[in-house]
Each structure stands twice: as C-alpha cells, then as structure tokens.
C-alpha cells in the first residue's frame, strides 16, 4: 500500500513536470490613459443682476410691475454679469411667492423670460408649486460666462384679460434668483 502511494505521488510529480515544460501560462495587462474627469480651479463664483446701463448693480427690485392692468403687460430688461474670478454657468429661478394676491392674482399672471437666445414662458402659478431653473444655454451646452462677461435678459409679466375684480389692489411678491456654478464637464471649457 505504501508502495502504491509512493508510485502515485511519483506519477503525479512527473505529470506536473511534463505539463509545466509543455505548457506556459500567461496573462496580458492593458492600460489606457484617460483625460482627468475633475478640473479644480481656485477662485470664487459669483453673479449679479446689472441694470440696462451694463454697469450699475441693482439695489432694489429687478421687476416692479406696479399698476399692471388686466390684458396688460410690463417688461424689464437687465443683465446677468459674472462678477466672480472663475468661469461659470448661470441659471435663474423664481420662488418665494408671497402677498395678499397669492390666491386671487397668481392664477392670472404669466411670464416670458428671455435669457440670451433662450426663451421660457408659462404661468406663474406653475412656478409657485415647483422649483424650476432657467438655464443660459446654447443648444445643448451651457453658456459659460468668464469674469466680467454678461448676458442680456428680459422678463415680461402679463395679467390676463379675464382677471376678476377681486384681484384689484392685491399684491404679489416673488424672488428672482441667480445661481452661478462651476462647469462640471471638461468639454464645456473654452
């Protein structure tokens, strides 16, 4: 029995030696260099609303549609300027609707917001229920504003012709917000 065991071990050893000299085992490794997916710049990001003279920042409301009559509209021109040190994307939003005309006036107001070549329009009551951002884009890419660059904007507020008398002398206030963010896609860099 011991001899059979030694013979089996010797046979297995010979098989291992034979196969290791006959066959080789190898594997291949391939590496590819890819462009970095994170670009980090040191500086600050900031944007401001600038009046139509292209120099003066707003110190009061950008939009003041006092005295708006049914069937009428008022338009306001302004600029969005990159006042930070980094190139940035910009977007606008309308929120924080308050006032005694929230229920009686809001359903009858519509907006048209032109930012550069982009045009957004709809009902103000739709913005009351959901946060919506309006992006400054050129096709499918965001427009990037470098330090000191500005983009022209125009907002038109229209009051429907069939607004009821219960909306008379009611007020509505909302915030027009601007957000500046750093480009997060290297292909958008100039």
C-alpha positions as CSV (number, residue, x, y, z in Angstrom):
1,X,0.0,0.0,0.0
2,X,2.9,2.3,0.8
3,X,4.5,1.4,-2.5
4,X,1.3,2.3,-4.4
5,X,1.1,5.6,-2.6
6,X,4.8,6.4,-3.5
7,X,4.2,5.4,-7.1
8,X,1.1,7.6,-7.3
9,X,3.0,10.6,-5.9
10,X,5.9,10.0,-8.4
11,X,3.4,9.7,-11.3
12,X,1.7,12.9,-10.3
13,X,5.0,14.7,-9.9
14,X,6.1,13.5,-13.4
15,X,2.8,14.7,-14.9
16,X,3.3,18.1,-13.3
17,X,6.8,18.4,-14.6
18,X,5.8,17.3,-18.0
19,X,2.8,19.8,-18.3
20,X,4.8,22.7,-16.9
21,X,7.5,22.2,-19.5
22,X,5.0,21.8,-22.3
23,X,2.5,24.5,-21.5
24,X,3.1,28.1,-20.4
25,X,0.6,30.2,-18.6
26,X,0.5,33.9,-19.1
27,X,-1.9,36.9,-18.9
28,X,-1.9,40.3,-20.5
29,X,-2.5,43.7,-18.9
30,X,-3.5,46.7,-20.9
31,X,-3.6,50.2,-19.5
32,X,-5.1,53.3,-21.1
33,X,-4.6,56.9,-20.1
34,X,-7.7,58.9,-19.9
35,X,-8.3,62.6,-19.5
36,X,-9.0,63.7,-16.0
37,X,-12.6,63.9,-15.1
38,X,-12.1,66.5,-12.4
39,X,-10.8,70.0,-13.0
40,X,-10.3,72.1,-9.9
41,X,-9.8,75.8,-10.1
42,X,-9.2,78.1,-7.1
43,X,-11.2,81.3,-7.1
44,X,-14.7,82.4,-6.4
45,X,-18.0,82.1,-8.3
46,X,-20.5,85.0,-8.2
47,X,-23.0,86.6,-10.5
48,X,-25.1,89.7,-10.1
49,X,-28.1,91.4,-11.7
50,X,-26.8,94.5,-13.6
51,X,-29.1,97.3,-14.8
52,X,-29.5,98.1,-18.5
53,X,-26.7,100.6,-18.4
54,X,-24.5,97.5,-18.1
55,X,-22.6,98.9,-15.1
56,X,-24.9,99.5,-12.1
57,X,-25.8,96.6,-9.9
58,X,-29.4,96.5,-8.7
59,X,-30.0,97.8,-5.2
60,X,-33.8,97.4,-5.3
61,X,-36.3,95.1,-7.1
62,X,-35.3,94.0,-10.6
63,X,-39.0,93.7,-11.5
64,X,-41.7,96.1,-10.2
65,X,-44.9,95.7,-12.1
66,X,-47.0,98.1,-10.0
67,X,-50.2,99.3,-11.7
68,X,-50.5,96.3,-14.0
69,X,-54.0,96.2,-15.6
70,X,-55.9,93.3,-17.0
71,X,-54.8,92.5,-20.5
72,X,-51.6,94.5,-20.0
73,X,-48.0,93.5,-19.6
74,X,-44.8,95.1,-18.4
75,X,-41.3,94.2,-19.5
76,X,-38.0,94.7,-17.7
77,X,-34.5,94.4,-19.2
78,X,-31.5,93.6,-17.2
79,X,-28.1,91.8,-17.5
80,X,-26.6,88.9,-15.6
81,X,-22.9,89.5,-15.0
82,X,-20.2,87.1,-13.8
83,X,-18.6,89.1,-11.0
84,X,-16.5,86.1,-9.8
85,X,-13.0,85.2,-10.8
86,X,-13.9,81.8,-12.3
87,X,-15.8,80.9,-15.5
88,X,-19.3,79.9,-14.5
89,X,-22.6,78.6,-15.7
90,X,-25.7,80.7,-14.8
91,X,-29.3,79.8,-14.1
92,X,-32.3,81.8,-12.9
93,X,-35.3,80.8,-10.8
94,X,-38.4,82.4,-9.4
95,X,-39.6,81.5,-6.0
96,X,-40.8,82.6,-2.5
97,X,-44.2,83.9,-3.7
98,X,-45.9,86.0,-1.0
99,X,-48.5,88.7,-0.7
100,X,-52.3,89.1,-0.3
101,X,-52.8,88.3,-4.0
102,X,-51.4,84.8,-3.8
103,X,-54.8,83.1,-4.3
104,X,-56.6,85.8,-6.3
105,X,-53.8,87.2,-8.5
106,X,-51.3,84.4,-9.1
107,X,-53.5,82.2,-11.3
108,X,-53.9,85.1,-13.8
109,X,-50.3,86.0,-14.3
110,X,-48.0,84.7,-16.9
111,X,-44.3,85.2,-17.6
112,X,-41.9,85.3,-20.5
113,X,-38.2,85.1,-19.6
114,X,-35.6,85.6,-22.3
115,X,-32.1,84.8,-21.3
116,X,-29.7,85.3,-24.2
117,X,-31.1,83.2,-27.0
118,X,-33.3,81.2,-24.7
119,X,-37.0,81.9,-24.2
120,X,-39.1,80.5,-21.4
121,X,-42.7,81.1,-20.8
122,X,-45.6,79.9,-18.7
123,X,-47.9,80.5,-15.8
124,X,-46.5,81.9,-12.6
125,X,-48.7,79.6,-10.6
126,X,-46.8,76.6,-12.1
127,X,-43.6,78.1,-10.6
128,X,-45.3,78.5,-7.2
129,X,-45.7,74.8,-6.7
130,X,-42.4,73.6,-8.1
131,X,-38.9,75.0,-8.2
132,X,-37.9,75.5,-11.8
133,X,-34.5,76.6,-13.1
134,X,-33.9,78.5,-16.3
135,X,-30.5,77.8,-17.8
136,X,-28.5,80.0,-20.1
137,X,-27.7,77.5,-22.9
138,X,-26.6,77.5,-26.5
139,X,-28.1,74.4,-28.0
140,X,-27.4,71.6,-25.5
141,X,-24.4,73.2,-23.9
142,X,-24.5,75.8,-21.2
143,X,-23.2,79.3,-22.0
144,X,-20.1,79.9,-19.9
145,X,-19.5,83.4,-18.6
146,X,-16.0,84.4,-17.9
147,X,-15.0,87.0,-15.4
148,X,-16.8,90.3,-16.4
149,X,-18.9,88.7,-19.1
150,X,-22.6,89.4,-19.1
151,X,-25.8,88.1,-20.7
152,X,-28.9,90.1,-21.6
153,X,-32.2,89.1,-20.0
154,X,-35.7,90.3,-20.4
155,X,-38.7,89.4,-18.3
156,X,-42.3,90.2,-19.2
157,X,-45.2,89.8,-16.7
158,X,-48.7,89.7,-18.2
159,X,-52.0,89.9,-16.4
160,X,-54.8,88.0,-18.2
161,X,-57.7,90.0,-19.7
162,X,-60.3,88.0,-17.7
163,X,-58.8,88.7,-14.3
164,X,-61.7,89.2,-11.8
165,X,-62.2,92.4,-9.8
166,X,-61.4,90.6,-6.6
167,X,-57.7,90.8,-7.7
168,X,-57.8,94.6,-7.7
169,X,-55.3,96.3,-5.4
170,X,-53.8,92.9,-4.4
171,X,-50.0,92.5,-4.2
172,X,-47.7,89.6,-5.1
173,X,-44.0,89.4,-4.4
174,X,-41.5,86.8,-5.6
175,X,-37.8,86.4,-5.7
176,X,-35.8,86.3,-8.9
177,X,-32.7,84.3,-8.0
178,X,-29.5,83.9,-9.9
179,X,-27.2,80.9,-9.4
180,X,-23.6,80.7,-10.7
181,X,-22.0,77.2,-10.7
182,X,-18.6,76.0,-12.0
183,X,-18.7,74.0,-15.2
184,X,-18.7,70.3,-14.3
185,X,-18.0,68.9,-17.8
186,X,-14.4,69.4,-19.2
187,X,-15.8,69.5,-22.7
188,X,-17.6,72.7,-21.9
189,X,-14.4,74.6,-21.1
190,X,-13.4,77.2,-23.6
